[in-house]
């Protein structure tokens, strides 16, 4: 996984819902969060961008950083 800058909605806690992120010098808007869960390290979100690309965004609470992993295109094998 690589580091990313993430813009997120923060209601009662930080990083409640990612809205957009910048990765590899390109900004991407989050169209939908398809899955979210908590690990001992922090929060994880599987998201789909406006372009139909799927990513895994993880917030590492202790390090206070976000990482991203590209999962492919929504609906592709």
Biopython code that builds the backbone (N, CA, C, O; Angstrom):
import numpy as np
from Bio.PDB.StructureBuilder import StructureBuilder

atoms = [
    (1, "UNK", "N", (0.829, -1.186, 0.000)),
    (1, "UNK", "CA", (0.000, 0.000, 0.000)),
    (1, "UNK", "C", (0.872, 1.246, 0.000)),
    (1, "UNK", "O", (1.971, 1.262, 0.553)),
    (2, "UNK", "N", (0.355, 2.282, -0.631)),
    (2, "UNK", "CA", (1.076, 3.547, -0.717)),
    (2, "UNK", "C", (0.319, 4.629, 0.044)),
    (2, "UNK", "O", (-0.884, 4.519, 0.281)),
    (3, "UNK", "N", (1.039, 5.661, 0.415)),
    (3, "UNK", "CA", (0.420, 6.774, 1.156)),
    (3, "UNK", "C", (-0.478, 7.600, 0.245)),
    (3, "UNK", "O", (-0.259, 7.695, -0.962)),
    (4, "UNK", "N", (-1.499, 8.196, 0.866)),
    (4, "UNK", "CA", (-2.441, 9.052, 0.142)),
    (4, "UNK", "C", (-2.886, 10.180, 1.053)),
    (4, "UNK", "O", (-2.832, 10.069, 2.278)),
    (5, "UNK", "N", (-3.328, 11.271, 0.436)),
    (5, "UNK", "CA", (-3.963, 12.368, 1.160)),
    (5, "UNK", "C", (-5.463, 12.172, 0.998)),
    (5, "UNK", "O", (-5.959, 12.078, -0.125)),
    (6, "UNK", "N", (-6.192, 12.110, 2.114)),
    (6, "UNK", "CA", (-7.619, 11.817, 2.061)),
    (6, "UNK", "C", (-8.424, 12.953, 2.674)),
    (6, "UNK", "O", (-8.123, 13.427, 3.769)),
    (7, "UNK", "N", (-9.450, 13.379, 1.952)),
    (7, "UNK", "CA", (-10.426, 14.344, 2.464)),
    (7, "UNK", "C", (-11.605, 13.510, 2.945)),
    (7, "UNK", "O", (-12.141, 12.693, 2.196)),
    (8, "UNK", "N", (-12.004, 13.714, 4.186)),
    (8, "UNK", "CA", (-13.080, 12.882, 4.711)),
    (8, "UNK", "C", (-14.058, 13.689, 5.558)),
    (8, "UNK", "O", (-13.739, 14.750, 6.094)),
    (9, "UNK", "N", (-15.256, 13.137, 5.653)),
    (9, "UNK", "CA", (-16.254, 13.682, 6.561)),
    (9, "UNK", "C", (-15.880, 13.221, 7.960)),
    (9, "UNK", "O", (-15.581, 12.046, 8.170)),
    (10, "UNK", "N", (-15.895, 14.120, 8.894)),
    (10, "UNK", "CA", (-15.609, 13.786, 10.284)),
    (10, "UNK", "C", (-16.722, 14.344, 11.148)),
    (10, "UNK", "O", (-16.794, 15.551, 11.376)),
    (11, "UNK", "N", (-17.582, 13.476, 11.623)),
    (11, "UNK", "CA", (-18.686, 13.873, 12.494)),
    (11, "UNK", "C", (-18.251, 13.772, 13.941)),
    (11, "UNK", "O", (-17.567, 14.657, 14.456)),
    (12, "UNK", "N", (-18.639, 12.713, 14.583)),
    (12, "UNK", "CA", (-18.273, 12.525, 15.986)),
    (12, "UNK", "C", (-16.871, 11.957, 16.149)),
    (12, "UNK", "O", (-16.336, 11.940, 17.257)),
    (13, "UNK", "N", (-16.262, 11.485, 15.045)),
    (13, "UNK", "CA", (-14.880, 11.003, 15.102)),
    (13, "UNK", "C", (-14.181, 11.351, 13.795)),
    (13, "UNK", "O", (-14.835, 11.584, 12.779)),
    (14, "UNK", "N", (-12.851, 11.386, 13.820)),
    (14, "UNK", "CA", (-12.077, 11.698, 12.625)),
    (14, "UNK", "C", (-12.168, 10.542, 11.622)),
    (14, "UNK", "O", (-12.197, 9.373, 12.006)),
    (15, "UNK", "N", (-12.210, 10.882, 10.365)),
    (15, "UNK", "CA", (-12.145, 9.882, 9.309)),
    (15, "UNK", "C", (-13.385, 9.028, 9.186)),
    (15, "UNK", "O", (-13.307, 7.857, 8.813)),
    (16, "UNK", "N", (-14.528, 9.610, 9.499)),
    (16, "UNK", "CA", (-15.766, 8.841, 9.510)),
    (16, "UNK", "C", (-16.144, 8.305, 8.126)),
    (16, "UNK", "O", (-16.669, 7.197, 8.016)),
    (17, "UNK", "N", (-15.880, 9.083, 7.072)),
    (17, "UNK", "CA", (-16.265, 8.677, 5.717)),
    (17, "UNK", "C", (-15.392, 9.406, 4.699)),
    (17, "UNK", "O", (-15.431, 10.635, 4.643)),
    (18, "UNK", "N", (-14.607, 8.691, 3.892)),
    (18, "UNK", "CA", (-13.790, 9.366, 2.877)),
    (18, "UNK", "C", (-14.650, 9.957, 1.766)),
    (18, "UNK", "O", (-15.609, 9.336, 1.308)),
    (19, "UNK", "N", (-14.287, 11.176, 1.337)),
    (19, "UNK", "CA", (-15.012, 11.864, 0.263)),
    (19, "UNK", "C", (-14.183, 11.967, -1.013)),
    (19, "UNK", "O", (-14.721, 11.904, -2.119)),
    (20, "UNK", "N", (-12.871, 12.127, -0.851)),
    (20, "UNK", "CA", (-11.965, 12.267, -1.987)),
    (20, "UNK", "C", (-10.564, 11.929, -1.505)),
    (20, "UNK", "O", (-10.288, 11.939, -0.305)),
    (21, "UNK", "N", (-9.675, 11.629, -2.458)),
    (21, "UNK", "CA", (-8.281, 11.389, -2.086)),
    (21, "UNK", "C", (-7.372, 11.707, -3.260)),
    (21, "UNK", "O", (-7.777, 11.674, -4.422)),
    (22, "UNK", "N", (-6.129, 12.016, -2.915)),
    (22, "UNK", "CA", (-5.105, 12.283, -3.915)),
    (22, "UNK", "C", (-4.056, 11.196, -3.782)),
    (22, "UNK", "O", (-3.523, 10.945, -2.701)),
    (23, "UNK", "N", (-3.774, 10.557, -4.906)),
    (23, "UNK", "CA", (-2.825, 9.455, -4.935)),
    (23, "UNK", "C", (-2.096, 9.488, -6.266)),
    (23, "UNK", "O", (-2.724, 9.660, -7.311)),
    (24, "UNK", "N", (-0.798, 9.329, -6.244)),
    (24, "UNK", "CA", (0.055, 9.378, -7.432)),
    (24, "UNK", "C", (-0.169, 10.676, -8.213)),
    (24, "UNK", "O", (-0.171, 10.681, -9.444)),
    (25, "UNK", "N", (-0.356, 11.774, -7.477)),
    (25, "UNK", "CA", (-0.486, 13.092, -8.079)),
    (25, "UNK", "C", (-1.830, 13.385, -8.729)),
    (25, "UNK", "O", (-1.985, 14.411, -9.392)),
    (26, "UNK", "N", (-2.803, 12.498, -8.546)),
    (26, "UNK", "CA", (-4.114, 12.706, -9.164)),
    (26, "UNK", "C", (-5.219, 12.657, -8.125)),
    (26, "UNK", "O", (-5.266, 11.756, -7.288)),
    (27, "UNK", "N", (-6.113, 13.645, -8.191)),
    (27, "UNK", "CA", (-7.247, 13.694, -7.264)),
    (27, "UNK", "C", (-8.362, 12.790, -7.775)),
    (27, "UNK", "O", (-8.634, 12.734, -8.974)),
    (28, "UNK", "N", (-9.005, 12.082, -6.844)),
    (28, "UNK", "CA", (-10.118, 11.199, -7.173)),
    (28, "UNK", "C", (-11.260, 11.464, -6.210)),
    (28, "UNK", "O", (-11.035, 11.602, -5.007)),
    (29, "UNK", "N", (-12.471, 11.537, -6.716)),
    (29, "UNK", "CA", (-13.669, 11.739, -5.905)),
    (29, "UNK", "C", (-14.289, 10.390, -5.587)),
    (29, "UNK", "O", (-14.408, 9.538, -6.467)),
    (30, "UNK", "N", (-14.681, 10.191, -4.343)),
    (30, "UNK", "CA", (-15.320, 8.943, -3.922)),
    (30, "UNK", "C", (-16.810, 9.036, -4.236)),
    (30, "UNK", "O", (-17.510, 9.908, -3.720)),
    (31, "UNK", "N", (-17.286, 8.132, -5.083)),
    (31, "UNK", "CA", (-18.712, 8.071, -5.412)),
    (31, "UNK", "C", (-19.471, 7.271, -4.358)),
    (31, "UNK", "O", (-20.582, 7.634, -3.973)),
    (32, "UNK", "N", (-18.855, 6.163, -3.888)),
    (32, "UNK", "CA", (-19.536, 5.306, -2.916)),
    (32, "UNK", "C", (-18.531, 4.560, -2.041)),
    (32, "UNK", "O", (-17.451, 4.179, -2.493)),
    (33, "UNK", "N", (-18.908, 4.364, -0.799)),
    (33, "UNK", "CA", (-18.177, 3.472, 0.102)),
    (33, "UNK", "C", (-18.945, 2.157, 0.074)),
    (33, "UNK", "O", (-20.100, 2.105, 0.497)),
    (34, "UNK", "N", (-18.316, 1.099, -0.418)),
    (34, "UNK", "CA", (-19.013, -0.178, -0.560)),
    (34, "UNK", "C", (-18.834, -1.096, 0.646)),
    (34, "UNK", "O", (-19.595, -2.044, 0.838)),
    (35, "UNK", "N", (-17.825, -0.801, 1.447)),
    (35, "UNK", "CA", (-17.568, -1.613, 2.640)),
    (35, "UNK", "C", (-16.696, -0.804, 3.588)),
    (35, "UNK", "O", (-15.824, -0.049, 3.159)),
    (36, "UNK", "N", (-16.943, -0.973, 4.878)),
    (36, "UNK", "CA", (-16.068, -0.335, 5.878)),
    (36, "UNK", "C", (-15.951, -1.245, 7.087)),
    (36, "UNK", "O", (-16.886, -1.966, 7.436)),
    (37, "UNK", "N", (-14.792, -1.199, 7.717)),
    (37, "UNK", "CA", (-14.549, -2.027, 8.893)),
    (37, "UNK", "C", (-13.422, -1.434, 9.721)),
    (37, "UNK", "O", (-12.687, -0.560, 9.262)),
    (38, "UNK", "N", (-13.299, -1.917, 10.928)),
    (38, "UNK", "CA", (-12.259, -1.476, 11.852)),
    (38, "UNK", "C", (-11.306, -2.637, 12.102)),
    (38, "UNK", "O", (-11.727, -3.778, 12.292)),
    (39, "UNK", "N", (-10.017, -2.324, 12.097)),
    (39, "UNK", "CA", (-8.981, -3.286, 12.452)),
    (39, "UNK", "C", (-8.310, -2.773, 13.725)),
    (39, "UNK", "O", (-8.588, -1.653, 14.153)),
    (40, "UNK", "N", (-7.446, -3.556, 14.327)),
    (40, "UNK", "CA", (-6.720, -3.031, 15.497)),
    (40, "UNK", "C", (-5.881, -1.787, 15.168)),
    (40, "UNK", "O", (-5.599, -0.981, 16.055)),
    (41, "UNK", "N", (-5.483, -1.628, 13.895)),
    (41, "UNK", "CA", (-4.659, -0.480, 13.496)),
    (41, "UNK", "C", (-5.487, 0.763, 13.176)),
    (41, "UNK", "O", (-4.982, 1.883, 13.256)),
    (42, "UNK", "N", (-6.754, 0.571, 12.814)),
    (42, "UNK", "CA", (-7.572, 1.733, 12.461)),
    (42, "UNK", "C", (-8.742, 1.377, 11.568)),
    (42, "UNK", "O", (-9.271, 0.267, 11.619)),
    (43, "UNK", "N", (-9.140, 2.347, 10.742)),
    (43, "UNK", "CA", (-10.318, 2.209, 9.889)),
    (43, "UNK", "C", (-9.926, 1.825, 8.470)),
    (43, "UNK", "O", (-8.881, 2.238, 7.969)),
    (44, "UNK", "N", (-10.784, 1.025, 7.825)),
    (44, "UNK", "CA", (-10.568, 0.637, 6.431)),
    (44, "UNK", "C", (-11.856, 0.826, 5.654)),
    (44, "UNK", "O", (-12.949, 0.578, 6.161)),
    (45, "UNK", "N", (-11.706, 1.273, 4.402)),
    (45, "UNK", "CA", (-12.854, 1.528, 3.535)),
    (45, "UNK", "C", (-12.565, 1.002, 2.141)),
    (45, "UNK", "O", (-11.497, 1.258, 1.585)),
    (46, "UNK", "N", (-13.509, 0.271, 1.578)),
    (46, "UNK", "CA", (-13.449, -0.074, 0.168)),
    (46, "UNK", "C", (-14.343, 0.934, -0.534)),
    (46, "UNK", "O", (-15.514, 1.080, -0.186)),
    (47, "UNK", "N", (-13.787, 1.637, -1.531)),
    (47, "UNK", "CA", (-14.518, 2.726, -2.178)),
    (47, "UNK", "C", (-14.513, 2.569, -3.691)),
    (47, "UNK", "O", (-13.667, 1.880, -4.262)),
    (48, "UNK", "N", (-15.481, 3.225, -4.325)),
    (48, "UNK", "CA", (-15.554, 3.331, -5.786)),
    (48, "UNK", "C", (-15.497, 4.814, -6.116)),
    (48, "UNK", "O", (-16.208, 5.619, -5.515)),
    (49, "UNK", "N", (-14.647, 5.174, -7.077)),
    (49, "UNK", "CA", (-14.512, 6.574, -7.489)),
    (49, "UNK", "C", (-15.532, 6.919, -8.568)),
    (49, "UNK", "O", (-16.223, 6.043, -9.087)),
    (50, "UNK", "N", (-15.617, 8.201, -8.898)),
    (50, "UNK", "CA", (-16.492, 8.659, -9.978)),
    (50, "UNK", "C", (-16.140, 8.003, -11.311)),
    (50, "UNK", "O", (-17.000, 7.882, -12.184)),
    (51, "UNK", "N", (-14.892, 7.581, -11.478)),
    (51, "UNK", "CA", (-14.445, 6.934, -12.716)),
    (51, "UNK", "C", (-14.712, 5.430, -12.716)),
    (51, "UNK", "O", (-14.399, 4.751, -13.694)),
    (52, "UNK", "N", (-15.285, 4.900, -11.634)),
    (52, "UNK", "CA", (-15.585, 3.473, -11.551)),
    (52, "UNK", "C", (-14.434, 2.611, -11.064)),
    (52, "UNK", "O", (-14.495, 1.385, -11.162)),
    (53, "UNK", "N", (-13.387, 3.232, -10.542)),
    (53, "UNK", "CA", (-12.232, 2.496, -10.027)),
    (53, "UNK", "C", (-12.456, 2.161, -8.552)),
    (53, "UNK", "O", (-13.015, 2.962, -7.802)),
    (54, "UNK", "N", (-12.012, 0.966, -8.146)),
    (54, "UNK", "CA", (-12.139, 0.546, -6.748)),
    (54, "UNK", "C", (-10.796, 0.647, -6.042)),
    (54, "UNK", "O", (-9.750, 0.315, -6.600)),
    (55, "UNK", "N", (-10.854, 1.121, -4.782)),
    (55, "UNK", "CA", (-9.650, 1.275, -3.969)),
    (55, "UNK", "C", (-9.935, 0.842, -2.540)),
    (55, "UNK", "O", (-11.078, 0.838, -2.082)),
    (56, "UNK", "N", (-8.877, 0.484, -1.863)),
    (56, "UNK", "CA", (-8.924, 0.231, -0.434)),
    (56, "UNK", "C", (-8.187, 1.382, 0.242)),
    (56, "UNK", "O", (-7.004, 1.602, -0.014)),
    (57, "UNK", "N", (-8.888, 2.114, 1.104)),
    (57, "UNK", "CA", (-8.293, 3.210, 1.870)),
    (57, "UNK", "C", (-8.229, 2.791, 3.330)),
    (57, "UNK", "O", (-9.232, 2.363, 3.900)),
    (58, "UNK", "N", (-7.052, 2.912, 3.936)),
    (58, "UNK", "CA", (-6.867, 2.530, 5.341)),
    (58, "UNK", "C", (-6.286, 3.700, 6.112)),
    (58, "UNK", "O", (-5.317, 4.326, 5.682)),
    (59, "UNK", "N", (-6.886, 3.985, 7.249)),
    (59, "UNK", "CA", (-6.366, 5.026, 8.133)),
    (59, "UNK", "C", (-5.651, 4.349, 9.289)),
    (59, "UNK", "O", (-6.265, 3.625, 10.073)),
    (60, "UNK", "N", (-4.363, 4.586, 9.390)),
    (60, "UNK", "CA", (-3.519, 4.017, 10.438)),
    (60, "UNK", "C", (-3.485, 5.032, 11.582)),
    (60, "UNK", "O", (-2.749, 6.017, 11.529)),
    (61, "UNK", "N", (-4.281, 4.781, 12.601)),
    (61, "UNK", "CA", (-4.489, 5.758, 13.673)),
    (61, "UNK", "C", (-3.215, 6.135, 14.408)),
    (61, "UNK", "O", (-2.965, 7.321, 14.627)),
    (62, "UNK", "N", (-2.410, 5.171, 14.791)),
    (62, "UNK", "CA", (-1.202, 5.463, 15.572)),
    (62, "UNK", "C", (-0.226, 6.341, 14.787)),
    (62, "UNK", "O", (0.402, 7.232, 15.360)),
    (63, "UNK", "N", (-0.096, 6.098, 13.493)),
    (63, "UNK", "CA", (0.819, 6.876, 12.648)),
    (63, "UNK", "C", (0.156, 8.121, 12.077)),
    (63, "UNK", "O", (0.843, 8.986, 11.532)),
    (64, "UNK", "N", (-1.183, 8.232, 12.191)),
    (64, "UNK", "CA", (-1.953, 9.343, 11.654)),
    (64, "UNK", "C", (-1.691, 9.519, 10.163)),
    (64, "UNK", "O", (-1.366, 10.613, 9.702)),
    (65, "UNK", "N", (-1.839, 8.410, 9.406)),
    (65, "UNK", "CA", (-1.665, 8.486, 7.965)),
    (65, "UNK", "C", (-2.633, 7.545, 7.254)),
    (65, "UNK", "O", (-3.121, 6.565, 7.817)),
    (66, "UNK", "N", (-2.887, 7.885, 5.998)),
    (66, "UNK", "CA", (-3.760, 7.101, 5.137)),
    (66, "UNK", "C", (-2.917, 6.361, 4.118)),
    (66, "UNK", "O", (-1.900, 6.869, 3.646)),
    (67, "UNK", "N", (-3.354, 5.149, 3.784)),
    (67, "UNK", "CA", (-2.724, 4.406, 2.698)),
    (67, "UNK", "C", (-3.802, 3.995, 1.712)),
    (67, "UNK", "O", (-4.985, 3.929, 2.048)),
    (68, "UNK", "N", (-3.368, 3.718, 0.478)),
    (68, "UNK", "CA", (-4.304, 3.341, -0.582)),
    (68, "UNK", "C", (-3.765, 2.136, -1.342)),
    (68, "UNK", "O", (-2.557, 1.981, -1.523)),
    (69, "UNK", "N", (-4.687, 1.293, -1.781)),
    (69, "UNK", "CA", (-4.345, 0.156, -2.640)),
    (69, "UNK", "C", (-5.384, 0.114, -3.743)),
    (69, "UNK", "O", (-6.587, 0.113, -3.480)),
    (70, "UNK", "N", (-4.912, 0.078, -4.975)),
    (70, "UNK", "CA", (-5.823, 0.010, -6.129)),
    (70, "UNK", "C", (-6.347, -1.412, -6.261)),
    (70, "UNK", "O", (-5.576, -2.372, -6.243)),
    (71, "UNK", "N", (-7.664, -1.539, -6.396)),
    (71, "UNK", "CA", (-8.284, -2.863, -6.528)),
    (71, "UNK", "C", (-8.758, -3.154, -7.940)),
    (71, "UNK", "O", (-9.057, -4.307, -8.250)),
    (72, "UNK", "N", (-8.837, -2.163, -8.801)),
    (72, "UNK", "CA", (-9.276, -2.366, -10.187)),
    (72, "UNK", "C", (-10.516, -1.553, -10.492)),
    (72, "UNK", "O", (-10.831, -0.589, -9.794)),
    (73, "UNK", "N", (-11.220, -1.955, -11.548)),
    (73, "UNK", "CA", (-12.441, -1.284, -11.958)),
    (73, "UNK", "C", (-13.640, -2.039, -11.436)),
    (73, "UNK", "O", (-13.638, -3.269, -11.403)),
    (74, "UNK", "N", (-14.664, -1.315, -11.028)),
    (74, "UNK", "CA", (-15.909, -1.911, -10.514)),
    (74, "UNK", "C", (-16.515, -2.784, -11.609)),
    (74, "UNK", "O", (-16.771, -2.320, -12.720)),
    (75, "UNK", "N", (-16.741, -4.055, -11.279)),
    (75, "UNK", "CA", (-17.368, -4.975, -12.214)),
    (75, "UNK", "C", (-16.408, -5.680, -13.142)),
    (75, "UNK", "O", (-16.846, -6.497, -13.951)),
    (76, "UNK", "N", (-15.110, -5.401, -13.064)),
    (76, "UNK", "CA", (-14.146, -6.094, -13.939)),
    (76, "UNK", "C", (-13.616, -7.321, -13.226)),
    (76, "UNK", "O", (-13.572, -7.344, -11.996)),
    (77, "UNK", "N", (-13.207, -8.353, -13.976)),
    (77, "UNK", "CA", (-12.724, -9.601, -13.349)),
    (77, "UNK", "C", (-11.426, -9.430, -12.599)),
    (77, "UNK", "O", (-10.911, -10.392, -12.029)),
]
sb = StructureBuilder()
sb.init_structure("model")
sb.init_model(0)
sb.init_chain("A")
sb.init_seg("    ")
for serial, (resi, resn, name, xyz) in enumerate(atoms, 1):
    if name == "N":
        sb.init_residue(resn, " ", resi, " ")
    sb.init_atom(name, np.array(xyz, "f"), 0.0, 1.0, " ", f" {name:<3s}", serial, name[0])
structure = sb.get_structure()
